[in-house]
Amino acid sequence: MGKEPEDTIASRISRELADRIVRGELAPGARLRQDHIAEEFQTSHVPVREAFRRLEAQGLAISEPRRGVRVASFDLAEVREVAEMRAALEVLALRHAARHLTPAILEAAEEATREGDAAADVRAWEEANRRFHRLILTPCGMNRLLASIDDLHAASARFLFSAWQSGWEKRTDHDHRAILLALRQGRTEEACGILEKHVQWIGRAPQSVKSGAAREAFAIVG
């Protein structure tokens, strides 16, 4: 068997590290140690450095002089930016997808909503929520647009996991059902209007810090 190309190794490393950052396993400010990661993935430093560059391009890592590469932090302004970008791009995708949505797709989206309502933790809710959005948007057939939306959903997930690491409460997503009703009745612009407001809703949750104090964390909850 031939040796795995360095570009493929870099892709694998960047995907795995990105998943850890999104899930909150690597906290904002955590140092990404080149030696440790090269050892973990049994590779040289070259693909690790390339993986770091890819994480920087995604906004998940930052390179600092004399401090190395660290997990990027984020603030409320970035959460708002991602919410506004999602609103613009998802509405565009839905307008193109609407005429291709079949009863089977809409029923699958309804099932994803039911699973989200029943989710016992934030990860289960996020998976169901992302599946709902993918189901109604994918039929647009615009692959570049969908890839951009996927990147924004990854950012949304990171904000969400950071804010609601514990204390998640079950909720009923009335917006999802309203979107589906409008789509079933052929009212595309109404569905787009609901979706636009839905993905711009930013929730807040108290979060304990090491000092014992509490701060508010914000996340896109849509």
Long-range contacts (C-beta under 8 A, 24 or more apart in sequence): 6-43, 6-44, 6-46, 6-47, 6-50, 7-47, 7-50, 9-41, 9-43, 9-47, 10-47, 10-48, 10-50, 10-51, 10-54, 11-51, 11-54, 12-41, 13-37, 13-41, 13-43, 13-47, 13-48, 13-51, 14-50, 14-51, 14-52, 14-54, 14-55, 17-51, 17-55, 17-60, 17-61, 18-55, 18-58, 18-60, 18-154, 21-55, 21-60, 21-61, 21-71, 21-158, 22-60, 22-154, 22-157, 22-158, 22-161, 23-123, 23-157, 23-161, 24-158, 24-161, 24-162, 24-165, 26-71, 27-71, 28-71, 28-72, 28-73, 28-74, 28-162, 29-70, 29-71, 29-73, 30-70, 30-71, 31-67, 31-68, 31-69, 31-70, 32-61, 32-68, 32-69, 32-70, 32-71, 33-68, 34-68, 34-69, 58-151, 58-154, 59-155, 60-158, 74-158, 74-159, 74-162, 76-202, 76-218, 78-155, 79-159, 79-202, 79-218, 79-219, 79-220, 80-202, 82-152, 82-155, 82-156, 82-159, 82-220, 83-156, 83-199, 83-200, 83-201, 83-202, 83-220, 84-200, 85-152, 86-149, 86-152, 86-153, 86-156, 86-199, 86-200, 86-220, 87-195, 87-196, 87-197, 87-199, 87-200, 89-145, 89-148, 89-149, 89-152, 90-133, 90-137, 90-149, 90-195, 90-196, 90-199, 91-192, 91-195, 91-196, 92-140, 92-145, 93-137, 93-140, 93-142, 93-145, 93-146, 93-149, 94-136, 94-137, 94-140, 94-188, 94-191, 94-192, 94-195, 95-140, 95-188, 95-192, 96-140, 96-141, 96-142, 97-136, 97-137, 97-138, 97-139, 97-140, 97-141, 98-183, 98-188, 98-191, 100-139, 100-140, 100-141, 101-136, 101-139, 101-183, 105-135, 105-136, 105-139, 106-136, 106-180, 106-183, 106-184, 108-135, 109-135, 109-136, 109-176, 109-180, 110-177, 110-180, 113-173, 113-176, 113-177, 113-180, 116-173, 116-176, 117-170, 117-171, 117-172, 117-173, 118-170, 119-168, 119-170, 120-168, 120-170, 121-168, 122-160, 122-161, 122-164, 122-165, 122-168, 123-161, 125-168, 125-171, 126-157, 126-160, 126-161, 129-173, 129-222, 130-157, 132-176, 136-179, 136-180, 136-183, 156-219, 156-220, 159-218, 159-219, 159-220, 160-219, 160-220, 160-221, 162-207, 162-217, 162-219, 163-203, 163-204, 163-205, 163-207, 163-217, 163-218, 163-219, 164-205, 164-219, 165-207, 167-205, 175-222, 198-222
